[in-house]
């Protein structure tokens, strides 16, 4: 059995191990054709996953498959594919050298320069946009990763951390591009005008999707609304059987023309986007996310909508989106426990009828279904001009709660400061302003947020947003600044949110890596390998192998007798101890032991359960911990804020 395993292992173990390593680092992967670049799964790079069981199942099915990695926000990778170095040399001569970053040799002999995907940006694929022989893989694209092979092997050249792309490169990629370029590695058909042109009869059930894709392809070539509408009308009359209504064609043309010229490659289809627009209008904007503990569920709901725009699939109940709990927690900038605990964010969304979970089945990863509204559209929302379009709202990254700063004093961790962030309330204000067109009266904004006292809005969150350069405020109105997204990302960097994001990303990647190792170790154990052999195969310590298998290691492995014993236990002689028959207690006064009466603790219980108010907020005295006091603030119901020792006095006086 072991021999057959090694014969099988030589075919795919290296690639599988590499795929699991990528997944363990938080980078989703998917299988591609052996010796080629074509995806082997039904939905291509949209199926990419970090789920170790799914990845193992893929490479068990296709042992020689290449490794594909989606570019863009999902993986955090922006790839520059250099096939002709002369173009890059010219750019570097003009703008300066690229920063040192991870580089891979491609199968064709070119070079992949891998950068961190810029937060808050939407960089799409392009071919020849920068220069001849320079392609870019961003949203909507993918790359082949080492140790895959096509015409030649893919190899790591410089195993460096991913660097941020230089600003001159980002500026060049933001400019519209009038030509689409060729269909090179990772360029999806949705971004190619040629491949999107309908060339045969379009039957009922495919008409909306085909015209929308064609409209996006025309937008990629720089066509405006009028040109797109005229071409779609002609195509509708010639090829659609039966043709769509004129109003439907106009709506499709309007949707396609909303994308930036040269950058119109939506991930989800028209049917998904239409469903998401209804879900967003009713379930997000049609309800007030007010009350204790609802800020986190709202962030999770928004992130599920954003993810569904890229990879959502239609179902009978709504839109299905596959995402792991770790990925969802990272994107929503909340703790994993805040999602999964009883009465956590996911439970609240399910109880409210907004989502439902799809359980794992075999090697398939879990997913969530954003449920379509089953009632008439809510009329609650008072937002001025909200027009959710499932692609042109909710662009702001999710924001984090305030960050406490601690110092160790006499071996005790004491809270000494707080990093004041824009928080979930600021996130909600930005989303609401963006959906309303960028400007609202303060009264309308407060009504949409469920805030009755407008002075709270004017004194707390709005001044922070204004100081950060995100909004501009007048006497009775507030609006987003033209560069609000850039200012927001700058503020996130200042408030250490990006540092915390990288910390959580590494933590979740390590958890995924350990889980992947555990699955692989158990698989090898079922094939008859011992823990020691598994340790050698996976290149891990023997003790780690035992822990992964959850097997007790033999005691002899920990305490080898030969290392310290001079003989056998039978050779030892008993030594008798001399004990006196009389004990000398002279000079010692003997007293009976009296058990003290237990104190009456009920007055103390009543005292510490009192709800008190201080200048720091509301709380109860049972939240006293040594020399710190924890108070649950109304603005942060999911957190306990620890106050300085000086706050003890005001609380006790308030109780008295």
Secondary structure as GFF3:
##gff-version 3
##sequence-region A 1 656
A	DSSP	alpha_helix	2	24	.	.	.	ID=ss1
A	DSSP	beta_strand	30	32	.	.	.	ID=ss2
A	DSSP	three_ten_helix	44	47	.	.	.	ID=ss3
A	DSSP	alpha_helix	52	61	.	.	.	ID=ss4
A	DSSP	beta_strand	66	70	.	.	.	ID=ss5
A	DSSP	beta_strand	77	82	.	.	.	ID=ss6
A	DSSP	alpha_helix	85	95	.	.	.	ID=ss7
A	DSSP	beta_strand	102	105	.	.	.	ID=ss8
A	DSSP	beta_strand	111	116	.	.	.	ID=ss9
A	DSSP	beta_strand	126	131	.	.	.	ID=ss10
A	DSSP	beta_strand	134	137	.	.	.	ID=ss11
A	DSSP	beta_strand	142	145	.	.	.	ID=ss12
A	DSSP	beta_strand	155	158	.	.	.	ID=ss13
A	DSSP	beta_strand	163	164	.	.	.	ID=ss14
A	DSSP	alpha_helix	167	174	.	.	.	ID=ss15
A	DSSP	three_ten_helix	189	191	.	.	.	ID=ss16
A	DSSP	alpha_helix	193	196	.	.	.	ID=ss17
A	DSSP	beta_strand	202	203	.	.	.	ID=ss18
A	DSSP	alpha_helix	207	220	.	.	.	ID=ss19
A	DSSP	alpha_helix	225	239	.	.	.	ID=ss20
A	DSSP	beta_strand	240	241	.	.	.	ID=ss21
A	DSSP	alpha_helix	246	257	.	.	.	ID=ss22
A	DSSP	alpha_helix	270	279	.	.	.	ID=ss23
A	DSSP	pi_helix	280	284	.	.	.	ID=ss24
A	DSSP	alpha_helix	294	311	.	.	.	ID=ss25
A	DSSP	beta_strand	313	314	.	.	.	ID=ss26
A	DSSP	beta_strand	318	322	.	.	.	ID=ss27
A	DSSP	alpha_helix	325	332	.	.	.	ID=ss28
A	DSSP	alpha_helix	336	340	.	.	.	ID=ss29
A	DSSP	alpha_helix	345	351	.	.	.	ID=ss30
A	DSSP	beta_strand	355	358	.	.	.	ID=ss31
A	DSSP	beta_strand	367	371	.	.	.	ID=ss32
A	DSSP	beta_strand	403	409	.	.	.	ID=ss33
A	DSSP	beta_strand	412	419	.	.	.	ID=ss34
A	DSSP	alpha_helix	423	435	.	.	.	ID=ss35
A	DSSP	beta_strand	439	441	.	.	.	ID=ss36
A	DSSP	alpha_helix	442	449	.	.	.	ID=ss37
A	DSSP	alpha_helix	454	459	.	.	.	ID=ss38
A	DSSP	alpha_helix	461	467	.	.	.	ID=ss39
A	DSSP	beta_strand	471	473	.	.	.	ID=ss40
A	DSSP	beta_strand	477	480	.	.	.	ID=ss41
A	DSSP	alpha_helix	484	494	.	.	.	ID=ss42
A	DSSP	alpha_helix	497	526	.	.	.	ID=ss43
A	DSSP	alpha_helix	531	538	.	.	.	ID=ss44
A	DSSP	alpha_helix	542	549	.	.	.	ID=ss45
A	DSSP	alpha_helix	555	558	.	.	.	ID=ss46
A	DSSP	three_ten_helix	561	563	.	.	.	ID=ss47
A	DSSP	three_ten_helix	569	571	.	.	.	ID=ss48
A	DSSP	alpha_helix	602	608	.	.	.	ID=ss49
A	DSSP	beta_strand	611	614	.	.	.	ID=ss50
A	DSSP	beta_strand	617	620	.	.	.	ID=ss51
A	DSSP	three_ten_helix	621	623	.	.	.	ID=ss52
A	DSSP	beta_strand	624	625	.	.	.	ID=ss53
A	DSSP	beta_strand	628	631	.	.	.	ID=ss54
A	DSSP	three_ten_helix	634	636	.	.	.	ID=ss55
A	DSSP	beta_strand	641	643	.	.	.	ID=ss56
A	DSSP	alpha_helix	647	655	.	.	.	ID=ss57
###
